[in-house]
């Protein structure tokens, strides 16, 4: 059992005897009134998205989820195809499971998924990935003094801002949670 205030985006809960993932979760406190939790939950069987309001102390059942490593193989346009590292089975999952993080996917990257009764419930990328810069404007003399970042296209197809000294072909480390450049990979 967890309290409603302990719910986090991407987590899973049992609500009204059905399994839901938490899409959004916000703690609302208005003046001298009681605070509450406003949440958007997605039913994993029907795919229906519902808005629910909980009291802060409401208790929810939490399903037993098992963490398991998968390897990303390819994107078929509507689904992301993962491979189970133990059985080598190929499993398609919805793109929305990774959200904005799907733009940092490259083949053979390890993804941590949570499973419930053999079904993938949630998926998450590593916090940082190393990607190669495919396109970026050339270095402008004196641009390092002003510290203005420039656009860069990465091999995964993502566009990020990088410092002016980064050139085409360099490998950069990117934070998948924020989509920001961290440093050049060594």
Legacy VTK file of the C-alpha trace (Angstrom):
# vtk DataFile Version 3.0
C-alpha trace
ASCII
DATASET POLYDATA
POINTS 186 float
0.000 0.000 0.000
1.170 3.518 -0.771
-0.329 6.859 0.127
-1.630 9.024 -2.715
1.016 11.659 -2.007
3.733 9.040 -2.712
2.507 8.394 -6.287
4.997 9.337 -9.010
4.714 9.763 -12.766
5.506 6.485 -14.509
4.546 4.380 -11.491
1.784 1.802 -11.326
-1.170 1.526 -8.943
-4.236 -0.631 -8.498
-7.352 1.554 -8.480
-10.867 0.085 -8.394
-9.411 -3.424 -8.845
-7.694 -2.516 -12.132
-4.060 -1.822 -13.002
-3.213 1.768 -13.954
-0.031 3.676 -14.759
0.373 7.223 -13.475
0.630 9.671 -16.403
0.492 12.873 -14.381
0.443 13.530 -10.677
0.170 16.917 -9.013
-0.126 17.961 -5.386
-2.650 20.834 -5.123
-2.941 23.060 -2.049
-5.376 25.993 -2.199
-5.231 28.480 0.655
-6.690 27.159 3.868
-8.548 24.270 2.212
-7.365 20.685 2.405
-4.726 19.726 -0.142
-5.325 16.899 -2.583
-3.630 14.919 -5.338
-4.866 15.412 -8.919
-3.768 12.490 -11.097
-4.224 11.184 -14.629
-4.233 7.407 -14.707
-4.105 5.143 -17.759
-5.909 1.825 -17.612
-3.533 -0.822 -18.943
-6.287 -3.117 -20.210
-8.541 -0.635 -22.009
-6.047 2.195 -22.608
-8.549 4.687 -21.173
-7.117 7.827 -19.530
-9.020 9.036 -16.456
-8.717 12.048 -14.150
-8.882 11.174 -10.473
-8.687 13.279 -7.319
-7.325 11.674 -4.145
-7.028 12.930 -0.601
-3.399 13.110 0.456
-3.835 10.224 2.921
-5.794 7.896 0.600
-4.251 4.424 0.422
-3.717 2.689 -2.932
-2.565 -0.836 -3.654
0.738 -1.078 -5.445
1.243 -4.058 -7.770
4.361 -6.196 -7.574
6.553 -5.053 -10.472
9.730 -6.775 -11.550
12.597 -4.831 -13.162
14.001 -6.440 -16.278
16.579 -5.351 -18.866
15.674 -5.246 -22.556
17.618 -4.171 -25.628
16.163 -1.735 -28.138
16.305 -3.158 -31.675
14.382 -0.824 -33.991
11.421 1.515 -34.445
8.782 0.154 -36.839
6.922 3.473 -37.059
4.201 2.837 -34.486
5.982 0.610 -31.967
9.425 0.256 -30.475
10.712 -3.301 -30.775
12.664 -4.605 -27.776
14.507 -7.869 -27.287
14.363 -9.863 -24.075
18.016 -10.492 -23.131
17.252 -13.903 -21.609
14.905 -15.485 -24.158
15.758 -13.310 -27.219
12.031 -12.768 -27.860
11.110 -9.588 -29.737
8.463 -7.515 -27.961
6.753 -4.410 -29.410
5.821 -1.600 -27.010
4.031 1.721 -27.573
6.251 4.741 -28.285
4.402 6.740 -25.625
5.774 4.453 -22.920
9.119 6.268 -23.236
7.575 9.644 -24.081
10.122 12.259 -25.161
12.945 9.861 -24.293
12.278 7.825 -27.450
14.173 10.417 -29.516
17.423 9.343 -27.804
17.103 5.678 -28.786
19.805 4.039 -30.853
19.992 0.323 -31.681
21.390 -1.947 -28.945
20.766 0.504 -26.084
19.711 -1.124 -22.796
16.265 -0.171 -21.478
14.954 -0.976 -18.003
11.332 -2.126 -18.038
8.985 -3.003 -15.221
6.832 -6.037 -15.845
3.648 -7.259 -14.197
2.604 -10.864 -14.836
4.880 -10.977 -17.900
3.566 -7.762 -19.490
5.706 -4.630 -19.816
4.109 -1.826 -17.782
6.736 0.931 -17.848
10.006 1.542 -19.671
12.848 3.934 -18.903
16.097 4.879 -20.574
19.402 5.176 -18.766
19.885 8.681 -17.307
22.653 9.456 -19.807
23.415 8.238 -23.323
26.333 8.822 -25.667
25.377 9.952 -29.167
27.337 11.117 -32.204
26.843 14.606 -33.668
25.733 14.264 -37.335
25.136 17.928 -38.192
26.037 21.224 -36.548
27.073 24.667 -37.840
30.843 25.272 -38.038
32.720 26.980 -35.210
32.496 30.786 -35.378
35.667 32.530 -34.251
35.101 34.260 -30.900
31.814 32.402 -30.224
33.304 30.659 -27.187
33.665 33.995 -25.408
29.920 34.660 -25.551
29.029 31.057 -24.645
26.079 30.851 -27.028
25.013 27.305 -27.710
24.252 26.063 -31.221
21.873 23.425 -32.576
23.122 19.912 -33.270
21.484 16.906 -34.917
22.436 13.615 -33.272
22.612 10.153 -34.843
19.373 9.194 -33.045
17.527 12.039 -34.815
17.262 14.223 -31.695
18.090 17.937 -31.832
19.831 19.500 -28.844
21.842 22.609 -27.994
25.617 22.114 -27.715
28.516 24.464 -26.933
30.202 26.147 -29.926
33.352 23.971 -29.753
31.458 20.722 -30.511
32.004 19.565 -34.104
30.502 16.984 -36.463
31.578 13.436 -35.631
32.169 14.032 -31.926
30.454 11.846 -29.352
28.521 13.777 -26.708
26.860 12.689 -23.474
23.185 13.706 -23.179
20.837 13.631 -20.163
17.739 11.705 -21.332
15.541 13.177 -18.584
16.084 16.806 -19.630
17.392 16.430 -23.190
20.416 18.603 -22.403
24.074 18.307 -23.371
26.291 17.249 -20.460
29.806 16.897 -21.891
31.908 15.413 -24.643
32.391 11.669 -24.198
35.930 10.492 -23.568
LINES 1 187
186 0 1 2 3 4 5 6 7 8 9 10 11 12 13 14 15 16 17 18 19 20 21 22 23 24 25 26 27 28 29 30 31 32 33 34 35 36 37 38 39 40 41 42 43 44 45 46 47 48 49 50 51 52 53 54 55 56 57 58 59 60 61 62 63 64 65 66 67 68 69 70 71 72 73 74 75 76 77 78 79 80 81 82 83 84 85 86 87 88 89 90 91 92 93 94 95 96 97 98 99 100 101 102 103 104 105 106 107 108 109 110 111 112 113 114 115 116 117 118 119 120 121 122 123 124 125 126 127 128 129 130 131 132 133 134 135 136 137 138 139 140 141 142 143 144 145 146 147 148 149 150 151 152 153 154 155 156 157 158 159 160 161 162 163 164 165 166 167 168 169 170 171 172 173 174 175 176 177 178 179 180 181 182 183 184 185
